[in-house]
Amino acid sequence: MRIGELSARTGASPRSLRYYEQQGLLVSERSPSGQRHYDEGHVRRVVLVQAFLAAGMSSRTIARMVPCMADPTPDRARKALTAMNRERHRISSAIDDLVAARAELDSLIDVNLNYLADAADAADGPGAGTSVPGGRSGPGSTTTGSPTRRSTPA
C-alpha cells in the first residue's frame, strides 16, 4: 500500500508517517521510482507508535525500542528493556496521579450536588425533595448509597 492508504487506515497524516520514518520508527520499502510502499506490519507499527506517543513517550524513547522489535539481539533487547521498564513506571505513576485526581473531583462533585440539593429544598419549602441533575453514574463512579448533605459548595 502507498502512504495515502496507510494514512487512511491508521489516522496518521502522511506528514506524520514521513516523520516516523525520519525518526527511525518506521521503515518503508521504496519502488524504483522512489515511492514508499507499506504492508500490514506497517499498519500495526504505526498504531503502536501512536499509542506510545499518546501515552507521552518521546519519539527518541520509542526509537530505542524499535530495533529490538524489528531485529532483536541480546544487546538491543537489554537496552530496550531498560527503556520499556522506565516508561512503564512513568505511565503507572501517571495513572496513579489521574486516579487520585478523579477521586478528589468525585468528592467535590458530591459536595456541590449536596449543596444544590439543599438549596433546592430550601427554595421549595419543607418536604419538597427536588432532585438535582448532573450526578455521577456509570464506570468510574464511586458514590454508593445516599450522600451526606453539606451546606456549602467546594
C-alpha positions, 0 to 999 in steps of 0.5 A, a space after each residue: 500500500 502507498 502512504 495515502 492508504 496507510 494514512 487512511 487506515 491508521 489516522 496518521 497524516 502522511 506528514 506524520 508517517 514521513 516523520 516516523 520514518 525520519 525518526 527511525 520508527 518506521 521503515 518503508 520499502 521504496 519502488 524504483 521510482 522512489 515511492 514508499 510502499 507499506 504492508 500490514 506490519 506497517 499498519 500495526 507499527 504505526 498504531 503502536 507508535 501512536 499509542 506510545 506517543 499518546 501515552 507521552 513517550 518521546 519519539 527518541 524513547 520509542 526509537 530505542 525500542 524499535 530495533 529490538 522489535 524489528 531485529 532483536 539481539 541480546 544487546 538491543 533487547 537489554 537496552 530496550 528493556 531498560 527503556 520499556 521498564 522506565 516508561 512503564 513506571 512513568 505511565 503507572 505513576 501517571 495513572 496513579 496521579 489521574 486516579 487520585 485526581 478523579 477521586 478528589 473531583 468525585 468528592 467535590 462533585 458530591 459536595 456541590 450536588 449536596 449543596 444544590 440539593 439543599 438549596 433546592 429544598 430550601 427554595 421549595 419549602 419543607 418536604 419538597 425533595 427536588 432532585 438535582 441533575 448532573 450526578 455521577 453514574 456509570 464506570 468510574 463512579 464511586 458514590 454508593 448509597 445516599 450522600 451526606 448533605 453539606 451546606 456549602 459548595 467546594 
